[in-house]
């Protein structure tokens, strides 16, 4: 059976603030927070936020400004409230409709005096502290949703941001619409010799390998998805009695929630073969084979920001060198 210890401290599953859901309908309170100079504001431009290196060890923090320093127009967000009552706000400084989709990618904005810079969540998610990681993930997820859902799905009328940016309301029919998260499973499969099955997507460079994954379909449980996706992508049958849930992580690129599992291949399973349409190839790795391939540069695995990396490390044992990550 797989190790039942849950994954902890997943890079994008960290936060310290109360999201303040009960304040989202309080327009007077929200207005006051935007007048309060103790409030802190995160500005997101095209999916990028401004960060600054702090301290001698190269730690990275989000640049948060006072409300009076905000010069950008855009959807305004309530991101959270700390234990001292300080509100953390956000501005999506881009047009909702027709904006360029650069979420997760670094901005072309140059370094400011070589100290701070505009970057995407993928670039610095693993280097931020818990509070800042939670702020950036929530803001990025909301930015993607507002950008792609500007109109009422019932009547097509442009909607308006409401509830501190956590919903959109149609002015024509008063219907209210909320951000969605698309559940997806991601799985580390092992065999009787405790080898790990990793796959390479057809659009990845040779040598790039990761765990297998897929979206939960309508009317399907996550456990059913594991069985179906492993059969579709690798042609294998799993042993459902060995299925272990290990943890979840939001993946706002654009709106996924990754549910991490480990499972063992069934004794009667067919040989693992990539489906050729999504998965170009699959390979079984021993720990020594994976280490040797990564050390030589022939194999590359996902970066620390992903739950796929943590699943591989959960199987492998210790944390793996950052140099083994793909670009």
Short mmCIF file of the C-alpha atoms (twelve columns), coordinates in Angstrom:
data_MODEL
# 
_entry.id   MODEL 
# 
loop_
_atom_site.group_PDB 
_atom_site.id 
_atom_site.type_symbol 
_atom_site.label_atom_id 
_atom_site.label_alt_id 
_atom_site.label_comp_id 
_atom_site.label_asym_id 
_atom_site.label_seq_id 
_atom_site.Cartn_x 
_atom_site.Cartn_y 
_atom_site.Cartn_z 
_atom_site.pdbx_PDB_model_num 
ATOM 1   C CA . UNK A 1   0.000   0.000  0.000   1 
ATOM 2   C CA . UNK A 2   1.190   3.565  -0.651  1 
ATOM 3   C CA . UNK A 3   2.300   5.749  2.222   1 
ATOM 4   C CA . UNK A 4   -0.832  7.348  3.685   1 
ATOM 5   C CA . UNK A 5   0.847   10.528 4.890   1 
ATOM 6   C CA . UNK A 6   -0.813  13.533 3.279   1 
ATOM 7   C CA . UNK A 7   1.221   16.005 1.304   1 
ATOM 8   C CA . UNK A 8   1.777   19.212 3.281   1 
ATOM 9   C CA . UNK A 9   2.951   22.722 2.390   1 
ATOM 10  C CA . UNK A 10  1.973   22.386 -1.254  1 
ATOM 11  C CA . UNK A 11  3.309   25.477 -2.982  1 
ATOM 12  C CA . UNK A 12  -0.007  26.901 -4.162  1 
ATOM 13  C CA . UNK A 13  -2.099  25.590 -1.264  1 
ATOM 14  C CA . UNK A 14  -0.831  28.031 1.338   1 
ATOM 15  C CA . UNK A 15  -2.564  31.018 2.931   1 
ATOM 16  C CA . UNK A 16  -2.748  32.838 6.259   1 
ATOM 17  C CA . UNK A 17  -5.591  35.328 5.795   1 
ATOM 18  C CA . UNK A 18  -9.294  35.061 6.526   1 
ATOM 19  C CA . UNK A 19  -10.996 35.549 3.147   1 
ATOM 20  C CA . UNK A 20  -13.691 37.643 4.820   1 
ATOM 21  C CA . UNK A 21  -16.588 36.154 2.868   1 
ATOM 22  C CA . UNK A 22  -19.085 37.699 5.272   1 
ATOM 23  C CA . UNK A 23  -17.846 41.175 4.273   1 
ATOM 24  C CA . UNK A 24  -18.272 40.770 0.513   1 
ATOM 25  C CA . UNK A 25  -21.854 42.117 0.495   1 
ATOM 26  C CA . UNK A 26  -21.042 45.005 2.840   1 
ATOM 27  C CA . UNK A 27  -20.527 47.820 0.325   1 
ATOM 28  C CA . UNK A 28  -20.031 50.449 3.035   1 
ATOM 29  C CA . UNK A 29  -17.320 48.413 4.771   1 
ATOM 30  C CA . UNK A 30  -15.587 47.727 1.443   1 
ATOM 31  C CA . UNK A 31  -15.659 51.418 0.551   1 
ATOM 32  C CA . UNK A 32  -14.069 52.264 3.892   1 
ATOM 33  C CA . UNK A 33  -11.300 49.746 3.353   1 
ATOM 34  C CA . UNK A 34  -10.425 51.457 0.058   1 
ATOM 35  C CA . UNK A 35  -10.128 54.746 1.959   1 
ATOM 36  C CA . UNK A 36  -8.072  53.231 4.775   1 
ATOM 37  C CA . UNK A 37  -4.353  53.790 4.153   1 
ATOM 38  C CA . UNK A 38  -3.494  50.784 6.338   1 
ATOM 39  C CA . UNK A 39  -5.130  48.487 3.774   1 
ATOM 40  C CA . UNK A 40  -2.701  46.704 1.474   1 
ATOM 41  C CA . UNK A 41  -3.358  46.393 -2.259  1 
ATOM 42  C CA . UNK A 42  -2.011  43.817 -4.726  1 
ATOM 43  C CA . UNK A 43  -2.024  45.046 -8.336  1 
ATOM 44  C CA . UNK A 44  -2.247  42.406 -11.047 1 
ATOM 45  C CA . UNK A 45  -1.433  43.368 -14.626 1 
ATOM 46  C CA . UNK A 46  -2.006  40.769 -17.310 1 
ATOM 47  C CA . UNK A 47  -1.541  37.981 -14.769 1 
ATOM 48  C CA . UNK A 48  1.695   39.423 -13.362 1 
ATOM 49  C CA . UNK A 49  2.344   40.981 -9.973  1 
ATOM 50  C CA . UNK A 50  5.211   43.110 -8.739  1 
ATOM 51  C CA . UNK A 51  7.672   41.422 -6.384  1 
ATOM 52  C CA . UNK A 52  10.772  42.515 -4.544  1 
ATOM 53  C CA . UNK A 53  13.717  40.638 -3.099  1 
ATOM 54  C CA . UNK A 54  13.983  41.070 0.652   1 
ATOM 55  C CA . UNK A 55  16.835  40.148 2.949   1 
ATOM 56  C CA . UNK A 56  20.216  38.649 2.237   1 
ATOM 57  C CA . UNK A 57  18.925  35.178 1.396   1 
ATOM 58  C CA . UNK A 58  17.000  36.311 -1.675  1 
ATOM 59  C CA . UNK A 59  13.510  35.869 -0.224  1 
ATOM 60  C CA . UNK A 60  10.764  37.273 -2.436  1 
ATOM 61  C CA . UNK A 61  7.741   39.302 -1.297  1 
ATOM 62  C CA . UNK A 62  4.806   40.777 -3.158  1 
ATOM 63  C CA . UNK A 63  4.836   44.559 -3.470  1 
ATOM 64  C CA . UNK A 64  1.665   45.693 -1.697  1 
ATOM 65  C CA . UNK A 65  0.713   49.360 -1.807  1 
ATOM 66  C CA . UNK A 66  -1.662  51.696 0.033   1 
ATOM 67  C CA . UNK A 67  -5.002  52.480 -1.667  1 
ATOM 68  C CA . UNK A 68  -3.877  56.044 -2.438  1 
ATOM 69  C CA . UNK A 69  -0.980  54.662 -4.500  1 
ATOM 70  C CA . UNK A 70  -3.267  52.756 -6.870  1 
ATOM 71  C CA . UNK A 71  -3.440  54.460 -10.258 1 
ATOM 72  C CA . UNK A 72  -4.862  51.520 -12.250 1 
ATOM 73  C CA . UNK A 73  -8.517  51.018 -13.081 1 
ATOM 74  C CA . UNK A 74  -9.974  47.523 -13.030 1 
ATOM 75  C CA . UNK A 75  -11.989 45.019 -11.047 1 
ATOM 76  C CA . UNK A 76  -11.473 45.527 -7.337  1 
ATOM 77  C CA . UNK A 77  -11.075 42.535 -5.047  1 
ATOM 78  C CA . UNK A 78  -11.314 41.715 -1.375  1 
ATOM 79  C CA . UNK A 79  -8.591  39.112 -0.935  1 
ATOM 80  C CA . UNK A 80  -8.530  38.746 2.844   1 
ATOM 81  C CA . UNK A 81  -8.290  40.196 6.343   1 
ATOM 82  C CA . UNK A 82  -5.477  39.552 8.806   1 
ATOM 83  C CA . UNK A 83  -5.726  39.032 12.564  1 
ATOM 84  C CA . UNK A 84  -5.236  42.770 13.168  1 
ATOM 85  C CA . UNK A 85  -8.170  43.662 10.917  1 
ATOM 86  C CA . UNK A 86  -6.030  44.923 8.044   1 
ATOM 87  C CA . UNK A 87  -7.759  44.366 4.708   1 
ATOM 88  C CA . UNK A 88  -5.843  42.935 1.744   1 
ATOM 89  C CA . UNK A 89  -7.307  44.153 -1.512  1 
ATOM 90  C CA . UNK A 90  -6.575  43.642 -5.176  1 
ATOM 91  C CA . UNK A 91  -6.943  45.414 -8.514  1 
ATOM 92  C CA . UNK A 92  -7.120  43.524 -11.805 1 
ATOM 93  C CA . UNK A 93  -5.512  46.214 -13.929 1 
ATOM 94  C CA . UNK A 94  -6.695  44.959 -17.300 1 
ATOM 95  C CA . UNK A 95  -9.905  45.100 -19.296 1 
ATOM 96  C CA . UNK A 96  -12.140 42.104 -18.615 1 
ATOM 97  C CA . UNK A 97  -13.113 41.633 -22.239 1 
ATOM 98  C CA . UNK A 98  -10.466 41.177 -24.907 1 
ATOM 99  C CA . UNK A 99  -7.497  41.271 -22.551 1 
ATOM 100 C CA . UNK A 100 -4.394  39.301 -23.426 1 
ATOM 101 C CA . UNK A 101 -4.105  35.983 -21.609 1 
ATOM 102 C CA . UNK A 102 -0.665  36.157 -20.032 1 
ATOM 103 C CA . UNK A 103 -1.557  34.627 -16.668 1 
ATOM 104 C CA . UNK A 104 1.326   32.600 -15.342 1 
ATOM 105 C CA . UNK A 105 3.867   34.195 -17.662 1 
ATOM 106 C CA . UNK A 106 6.389   36.845 -16.703 1 
ATOM 107 C CA . UNK A 107 5.558   40.390 -17.757 1 
ATOM 108 C CA . UNK A 108 7.799   42.187 -20.198 1 
ATOM 109 C CA . UNK A 109 7.963   45.124 -17.804 1 
ATOM 110 C CA . UNK A 110 11.660  45.694 -17.021 1 
ATOM 111 C CA . UNK A 111 13.159  45.472 -13.557 1 
ATOM 112 C CA . UNK A 112 12.637  48.674 -11.610 1 
ATOM 113 C CA . UNK A 113 16.083  49.867 -10.536 1 
ATOM 114 C CA . UNK A 114 17.136  46.211 -10.604 1 
ATOM 115 C CA . UNK A 115 15.289  45.614 -7.343  1 
ATOM 116 C CA . UNK A 116 11.680  44.783 -8.134  1 
ATOM 117 C CA . UNK A 117 10.018  43.264 -11.177 1 
ATOM 118 C CA . UNK A 118 6.727   42.048 -12.627 1 
ATOM 119 C CA . UNK A 119 6.413   38.266 -12.703 1 
ATOM 120 C CA . UNK A 120 3.838   35.517 -13.092 1 
ATOM 121 C CA . UNK A 121 2.714   33.080 -10.420 1 
ATOM 122 C CA . UNK A 122 4.543   30.176 -12.063 1 
ATOM 123 C CA . UNK A 123 7.803   32.107 -11.786 1 
ATOM 124 C CA . UNK A 124 7.790   32.860 -8.069  1 
ATOM 125 C CA . UNK A 125 5.027   30.784 -6.471  1 
ATOM 126 C CA . UNK A 126 7.484   28.469 -4.749  1 
ATOM 127 C CA . UNK A 127 9.572   31.381 -3.424  1 
ATOM 128 C CA . UNK A 128 6.798   33.405 -1.784  1 
ATOM 129 C CA . UNK A 129 5.815   33.169 1.864   1 
ATOM 130 C CA . UNK A 130 2.482   31.636 2.891   1 
ATOM 131 C CA . UNK A 131 0.540   34.898 3.011   1 
ATOM 132 C CA . UNK A 132 1.801   36.160 -0.333  1 
ATOM 133 C CA . UNK A 133 1.336   32.799 -2.050  1 
ATOM 134 C CA . UNK A 134 -2.294  32.750 -0.942  1 
ATOM 135 C CA . UNK A 135 -2.857  36.314 -2.147  1 
ATOM 136 C CA . UNK A 136 -1.297  35.715 -5.565  1 
ATOM 137 C CA . UNK A 137 -3.143  32.432 -6.164  1 
ATOM 138 C CA . UNK A 138 -6.532  33.930 -5.291  1 
ATOM 139 C CA . UNK A 139 -5.928  37.048 -7.382  1 
ATOM 140 C CA . UNK A 140 -4.675  35.046 -10.380 1 
ATOM 141 C CA . UNK A 141 -7.654  32.695 -10.240 1 
ATOM 142 C CA . UNK A 142 -10.113 35.596 -10.063 1 
ATOM 143 C CA . UNK A 143 -8.311  37.442 -12.860 1 
ATOM 144 C CA . UNK A 144 -8.642  34.463 -15.184 1 
ATOM 145 C CA . UNK A 145 -12.325 34.080 -14.372 1 
ATOM 146 C CA . UNK A 146 -13.236 37.757 -14.805 1 
ATOM 147 C CA . UNK A 147 -11.345 37.857 -18.100 1 
ATOM 148 C CA . UNK A 148 -13.121 34.852 -19.593 1 
ATOM 149 C CA . UNK A 149 -16.618 35.348 -18.158 1 
ATOM 150 C CA . UNK A 150 -17.563 38.978 -18.873 1 
ATOM 151 C CA . UNK A 151 -21.128 38.259 -20.036 1 
ATOM 152 C CA . UNK A 152 -24.240 36.688 -18.612 1 
ATOM 153 C CA . UNK A 153 -24.524 33.068 -19.800 1 
ATOM 154 C CA . UNK A 154 -28.311 33.432 -19.838 1 
ATOM 155 C CA . UNK A 155 -28.808 36.554 -21.935 1 
ATOM 156 C CA . UNK A 156 -25.365 37.686 -23.090 1 
ATOM 157 C CA . UNK A 157 -25.478 41.092 -21.382 1 
ATOM 158 C CA . UNK A 158 -22.141 42.319 -19.929 1 
ATOM 159 C CA . UNK A 159 -22.094 41.580 -16.207 1 
ATOM 160 C CA . UNK A 160 -20.734 43.653 -13.340 1 
ATOM 161 C CA . UNK A 161 -18.226 42.584 -10.684 1 
ATOM 162 C CA . UNK A 162 -19.897 42.252 -7.272  1 
ATOM 163 C CA . UNK A 163 -19.162 40.868 -3.796  1 
ATOM 164 C CA . UNK A 164 -15.612 42.174 -3.656  1 
ATOM 165 C CA . UNK A 165 -14.804 40.581 -7.002  1 
ATOM 166 C CA . UNK A 166 -16.064 37.126 -6.031  1 
ATOM 167 C CA . UNK A 167 -19.125 37.172 -8.275  1 
ATOM 168 C CA . UNK A 168 -20.563 38.881 -11.347 1 
ATOM 169 C CA . UNK A 169 -24.161 40.068 -11.563 1 
ATOM 170 C CA . UNK A 170 -26.258 40.575 -14.669 1 
ATOM 171 C CA . UNK A 171 -27.945 44.016 -14.698 1 
ATOM 172 C CA . UNK A 172 -30.653 42.710 -17.045 1 
ATOM 173 C CA . UNK A 173 -31.957 39.638 -15.224 1 
ATOM 174 C CA . UNK A 174 -30.212 40.010 -11.809 1 
ATOM 175 C CA . UNK A 175 -28.685 36.541 -12.076 1 
ATOM 176 C CA . UNK A 176 -25.474 36.052 -10.100 1 
ATOM 177 C CA . UNK A 177 -22.502 34.049 -11.344 1 
ATOM 178 C CA . UNK A 178 -19.492 32.710 -9.449  1 
ATOM 179 C CA . UNK A 179 -15.944 31.544 -10.223 1 
ATOM 180 C CA . UNK A 180 -15.597 27.881 -11.057 1 
ATOM 181 C CA . UNK A 181 -12.882 25.380 -10.244 1 
ATOM 182 C CA . UNK A 182 -12.427 22.410 -12.546 1 
ATOM 183 C CA . UNK A 183 -11.440 19.298 -10.540 1 
ATOM 184 C CA . UNK A 184 -8.685  17.176 -12.022 1 
ATOM 185 C CA . UNK A 185 -6.906  14.088 -10.737 1 
ATOM 186 C CA . UNK A 186 -3.133  13.668 -10.855 1 
ATOM 187 C CA . UNK A 187 -1.698  10.251 -10.083 1 
ATOM 188 C CA . UNK A 188 1.584   8.549  -9.241  1 
ATOM 189 C CA . UNK A 189 1.218   4.903  -10.313 1 
ATOM 190 C CA . UNK A 190 3.594   2.226  -9.020  1 
ATOM 191 C CA . UNK A 191 4.029   -1.476 -9.782  1 
ATOM 192 C CA . UNK A 192 4.854   -4.505 -7.638  1 
ATOM 193 C CA . UNK A 193 8.554   -3.585 -7.780  1 
ATOM 194 C CA . UNK A 194 7.716   -0.035 -6.575  1 
ATOM 195 C CA . UNK A 195 8.709   1.534  -9.872  1 
ATOM 196 C CA . UNK A 196 6.940   4.796  -10.792 1 
ATOM 197 C CA . UNK A 197 5.061   5.239  -14.054 1 
ATOM 198 C CA . UNK A 198 5.681   8.634  -15.667 1 
ATOM 199 C CA . UNK A 199 4.497   9.951  -19.003 1 
ATOM 200 C CA . UNK A 200 5.526   12.516 -21.606 1 
ATOM 201 C CA . UNK A 201 2.874   14.618 -23.292 1 
ATOM 202 C CA . UNK A 202 2.960   14.859 -27.069 1 
ATOM 203 C CA . UNK A 203 3.710   18.599 -26.885 1 
ATOM 204 C CA . UNK A 204 6.612   18.229 -24.460 1 
ATOM 205 C CA . UNK A 205 10.271  18.074 -25.340 1 
ATOM 206 C CA . UNK A 206 11.980  14.650 -25.307 1 
ATOM 207 C CA . UNK A 207 12.987  13.695 -21.769 1 
ATOM 208 C CA . UNK A 208 10.245  15.675 -20.018 1 
ATOM 209 C CA . UNK A 209 8.245   13.336 -17.783 1 
ATOM 210 C CA . UNK A 210 5.534   13.772 -15.185 1 
ATOM 211 C CA . UNK A 211 2.706   11.982 -13.427 1 
ATOM 212 C CA . UNK A 212 -0.491  11.234 -15.361 1 
ATOM 213 C CA . UNK A 213 -3.537  13.461 -14.949 1 
ATOM 214 C CA . UNK A 214 -6.991  14.239 -16.292 1 
ATOM 215 C CA . UNK A 215 -10.172 16.202 -15.665 1 
ATOM 216 C CA . UNK A 216 -13.132 14.831 -13.734 1 
ATOM 217 C CA . UNK A 217 -16.064 14.507 -16.125 1 
ATOM 218 C CA . UNK A 218 -19.706 15.333 -15.425 1 
ATOM 219 C CA . UNK A 219 -21.385 12.714 -13.248 1 
ATOM 220 C CA . UNK A 220 -18.079 11.108 -12.300 1 
ATOM 221 C CA . UNK A 221 -16.330 10.733 -8.947  1 
ATOM 222 C CA . UNK A 222 -12.633 11.511 -8.582  1 
ATOM 223 C CA . UNK A 223 -11.953 7.808  -7.960  1 
ATOM 224 C CA . UNK A 224 -13.755 6.864  -11.155 1 
ATOM 225 C CA . UNK A 225 -11.674 9.427  -13.009 1 
ATOM 226 C CA . UNK A 226 -8.439  7.848  -11.788 1 
ATOM 227 C CA . UNK A 227 -9.438  4.471  -13.233 1 
ATOM 228 C CA . UNK A 228 -10.686 5.947  -16.515 1 
ATOM 229 C CA . UNK A 229 -7.743  8.280  -17.121 1 
ATOM 230 C CA . UNK A 230 -5.103  5.653  -16.373 1 
ATOM 231 C CA . UNK A 231 -6.813  3.340  -18.858 1 
ATOM 232 C CA . UNK A 232 -7.169  6.056  -21.504 1 
ATOM 233 C CA . UNK A 233 -3.714  7.618  -21.234 1 
ATOM 234 C CA . UNK A 234 -1.546  4.586  -20.432 1 
ATOM 235 C CA . UNK A 235 -3.759  1.574  -21.214 1 
ATOM 236 C CA . UNK A 236 -3.439  0.195  -17.687 1 
ATOM 237 C CA . UNK A 237 -5.819  -1.149 -15.071 1 
ATOM 238 C CA . UNK A 238 -5.331  0.018  -11.506 1 
ATOM 239 C CA . UNK A 239 -5.996  -1.818 -8.251  1 
ATOM 240 C CA . UNK A 240 -8.708  0.344  -6.613  1 
ATOM 241 C CA . UNK A 241 -7.938  -1.154 -3.195  1 
ATOM 242 C CA . UNK A 242 -4.561  0.618  -3.245  1 
ATOM 243 C CA . UNK A 243 -5.866  4.060  -4.148  1 
ATOM 244 C CA . UNK A 244 -4.723  6.732  -1.687  1 
ATOM 245 C CA . UNK A 245 -5.676  10.400 -1.720  1 
ATOM 246 C CA . UNK A 246 -2.695  12.557 -0.719  1 
ATOM 247 C CA . UNK A 247 -3.826  16.176 -0.998  1 
ATOM 248 C CA . UNK A 248 -5.001  18.929 -3.318  1 
ATOM 249 C CA . UNK A 249 -3.668  22.145 -4.773  1 
ATOM 250 C CA . UNK A 250 -5.312  24.943 -6.747  1 
ATOM 251 C CA . UNK A 251 -3.836  25.378 -10.211 1 
ATOM 252 C CA . UNK A 252 -5.216  28.674 -11.561 1 
ATOM 253 C CA . UNK A 253 -3.922  28.163 -15.120 1 
ATOM 254 C CA . UNK A 254 -6.715  28.893 -15.682 1 
ATOM 255 C CA . UNK A 255 -9.053  27.273 -13.112 1 
ATOM 256 C CA . UNK A 256 -8.131  23.759 -11.984 1 
ATOM 257 C CA . UNK A 257 -8.111  22.064 -8.599  1 
ATOM 258 C CA . UNK A 258 -5.597  19.200 -8.666  1 
ATOM 259 C CA . UNK A 259 -6.458  16.163 -6.530  1 
ATOM 260 C CA . UNK A 260 -3.335  14.110 -5.860  1 
ATOM 261 C CA . UNK A 261 -3.367  10.298 -5.605  1 
ATOM 262 C CA . UNK A 262 -1.093  7.281  -5.449  1 
ATOM 263 C CA . UNK A 263 -2.196  3.883  -6.700  1 
ATOM 264 C CA . UNK A 264 -0.726  0.533  -7.694  1 
ATOM 265 C CA . UNK A 265 -1.214  -1.088 -11.064 1 
ATOM 266 C CA . UNK A 266 -3.414  -4.207 -10.996 1 
ATOM 267 C CA . UNK A 267 -1.707  -7.582 -11.257 1 
ATOM 268 C CA . UNK A 268 -3.707  -8.439 -14.395 1 
ATOM 269 C CA . UNK A 269 -3.172  -5.060 -16.074 1 
ATOM 270 C CA . UNK A 270 -2.150  -4.756 -19.722 1 
ATOM 271 C CA . UNK A 271 1.307   -3.365 -20.477 1 
ATOM 272 C CA . UNK A 272 1.536   0.419  -20.093 1 
ATOM 273 C CA . UNK A 273 1.553   2.241  -23.436 1 
ATOM 274 C CA . UNK A 274 0.990   5.928  -24.172 1 
ATOM 275 C CA . UNK A 275 -2.220  6.656  -26.051 1 
ATOM 276 C CA . UNK A 276 -0.377  8.586  -28.773 1 
ATOM 277 C CA . UNK A 277 -2.836  11.480 -28.798 1 
ATOM 278 C CA . UNK A 278 -2.175  13.052 -25.382 1 
ATOM 279 C CA . UNK A 279 0.697   10.925 -24.090 1 
ATOM 280 C CA . UNK A 280 3.611   10.286 -26.456 1 
ATOM 281 C CA . UNK A 281 5.286   7.715  -24.212 1 
ATOM 282 C CA . UNK A 282 5.210   6.239  -20.736 1 
ATOM 283 C CA . UNK A 283 8.117   4.743  -18.809 1 
ATOM 284 C CA . UNK A 284 8.602   2.846  -15.576 1 
ATOM 285 C CA . UNK A 285 11.390  4.282  -13.412 1 
ATOM 286 C CA . UNK A 286 13.233  2.881  -10.431 1 
ATOM 287 C CA . UNK A 287 14.573  5.511  -8.063  1 
ATOM 288 C CA . UNK A 288 18.091  4.910  -9.315  1 
ATOM 289 C CA . UNK A 289 17.005  5.201  -12.951 1 
ATOM 290 C CA . UNK A 290 15.198  8.469  -12.330 1 
ATOM 291 C CA . UNK A 291 18.141  9.908  -10.388 1 
ATOM 292 C CA . UNK A 292 20.640  8.867  -13.052 1 
ATOM 293 C CA . UNK A 293 18.514  10.252 -15.885 1 
ATOM 294 C CA . UNK A 294 17.963  13.575 -14.138 1 
ATOM 295 C CA . UNK A 295 21.602  13.891 -13.115 1 
ATOM 296 C CA . UNK A 296 22.718  13.356 -16.742 1 
ATOM 297 C CA . UNK A 297 20.147  15.818 -18.076 1 
ATOM 298 C CA . UNK A 298 18.359  13.181 -20.168 1 
ATOM 299 C CA . UNK A 299 15.272  13.342 -17.914 1 
ATOM 300 C CA . UNK A 300 13.520  16.392 -16.540 1 
ATOM 301 C CA . UNK A 301 10.630  16.463 -14.061 1 
ATOM 302 C CA . UNK A 302 8.077   19.153 -13.096 1 
ATOM 303 C CA . UNK A 303 9.166   22.205 -11.073 1 
ATOM 304 C CA . UNK A 304 8.546   22.534 -7.297  1 
ATOM 305 C CA . UNK A 305 5.436   24.672 -7.825  1 
ATOM 306 C CA . UNK A 306 3.448   21.663 -9.091  1 
ATOM 307 C CA . UNK A 307 1.781   18.889 -7.110  1 
ATOM 308 C CA . UNK A 308 3.210   16.473 -9.699  1 
ATOM 309 C CA . UNK A 309 6.694   17.192 -8.327  1 
ATOM 310 C CA . UNK A 310 5.501   16.526 -4.774  1 
ATOM 311 C CA . UNK A 311 3.923   13.221 -5.786  1 
ATOM 312 C CA . UNK A 312 7.185   12.120 -7.371  1 
ATOM 313 C CA . UNK A 313 9.119   13.158 -4.260  1 
ATOM 314 C CA . UNK A 314 6.560   11.371 -2.050  1 
ATOM 315 C CA . UNK A 315 7.467   8.171  -3.892  1 
ATOM 316 C CA . UNK A 316 11.170  8.892  -4.264  1 
ATOM 317 C CA . UNK A 317 11.861  9.814  -0.632  1 
ATOM 318 C CA . UNK A 318 13.817  13.044 -0.121  1 
ATOM 319 C CA . UNK A 319 13.234  16.316 -1.927  1 
ATOM 320 C CA . UNK A 320 14.793  16.365 -5.389  1 
ATOM 321 C CA . UNK A 321 17.300  18.963 -6.673  1 
ATOM 322 C CA . UNK A 322 15.871  22.030 -8.352  1 
ATOM 323 C CA . UNK A 323 18.272  21.506 -11.241 1 
ATOM 324 C CA . UNK A 324 16.267  18.421 -12.207 1 
ATOM 325 C CA . UNK A 325 13.256  20.564 -13.086 1 
ATOM 326 C CA . UNK A 326 12.268  21.257 -16.667 1 
ATOM 327 C CA . UNK A 327 12.380  24.843 -17.900 1 
# 
